[in-house]
Amino acid sequence: MPIYEYECLQCNHMFEEIQKIGEGGEDLVCPVCKAPQPERVLSCCNSVRRSEGLSFDSSPPPSSCGSSGFS
């Protein structure tokens, strides 16, 4: 199951939830202030591809996340 990142609209607390694909966050509450319906945020993911000449530690640095074209 994927891990989704949420941000509370009341206190701006960021937290993660493990959910089934397609499951919404309508029933979630902020673990800090208990405000309902936090907003799901787009987060970076890291993947590993294997091919000739590419090792497992050849992933891009975390700072390259913002250059994916998403805003």
DOPA-921453 format. One line per 8 residues: their letters; for each residue x, y, z of C-alpha. Coordinates in nm, 3 decimals, decimal comma. Each point is the difference from the previous one (the first is absolute). Example, Ala and Ser with C-alpha at 12.3 -4.5 7.8 and 13.67 -1.06 7.14 Angstrom:
BEGIN
AS = 1,230/-0,450/0,780 | 0,137/0,344/-0,066 .
end
This chain:
BEGIN
MPIYEYEC = 0,000/0,000/0,000 | 0,129/0,349/-0,079 | 0,083/0,265/0,256 | -0,178/0,331/-0,057 | 0,105/0,334/0,145 | -0,257/0,239/0,146 | 0,007/0,357/0,131 | -0,243/0,135/0,255 .
LQCNHMFE = -0,173/0,316/-0,122 | -0,036/0,128/0,359 | 0,346/-0,046/0,157 | 0,212/-0,087/-0,312 | 0,120/-0,324/0,158 | 0,132/-0,250/-0,260 | -0,060/-0,371/0,057 | -0,006/-0,328/-0,191 .
EIQKIGEG = -0,271/-0,263/-0,035 | 0,019/-0,350/-0,147 | -0,309/-0,045/-0,216 | -0,134/-0,220/-0,275 | 0,031/0,138/-0,353 | -0,302/0,215/-0,076 | -0,101/0,037/0,365 | -0,078/0,362/0,087 .
GEDLVCPV = 0,087/0,194/0,312 | -0,353/0,120/0,078 | -0,006/-0,185/0,332 | 0,350/0,110/0,114 | 0,067/0,251/0,275 | 0,321/0,182/0,089 | 0,188/-0,193/0,270 | 0,104/0,328/0,166 .
CKAPQPER = -0,305/0,231/0,004 | -0,269/-0,255/-0,103 | -0,127/0,221/-0,286 | -0,196/-0,198/-0,262 | 0,086/-0,059/-0,366 | 0,371/0,077/-0,040 | 0,121/0,070/-0,353 | 0,199/-0,264/-0,190 .
VLSCCNSV = 0,325/0,148/-0,128 | 0,209/-0,105/-0,296 | 0,320/-0,149/0,130 | 0,315/-0,128/-0,163 | 0,066/-0,364/-0,054 | 0,318/-0,183/-0,073 | 0,028/-0,297/-0,229 | 0,284/-0,230/-0,087 .
RRSEGLSF = 0,057/-0,115/-0,356 | 0,244/-0,270/-0,092 | 0,181/0,008/-0,329 | 0,354/-0,048/-0,118 | 0,235/0,245/0,163 | -0,253/0,122/0,257 | 0,045/-0,095/0,362 | -0,257/0,010/0,280 .
DSSPPPSS = 0,158/0,311/0,151 | -0,033/0,206/-0,320 | -0,325/0,168/0,096 | -0,020/0,379/-0,035 | 0,052/0,216/0,308 | -0,314/0,108/0,192 | 0,040/0,361/-0,116 | -0,090/-0,104/-0,355 .
CGSSGFS = -0,357/-0,081/0,108 | -0,134/0,345/-0,083 | 0,117/-0,020/-0,360 | -0,253/-0,267/-0,100 | -0,232/0,249/-0,168 | -0,273/-0,028/0,265 | -0,111/0,308/0,187 .
end
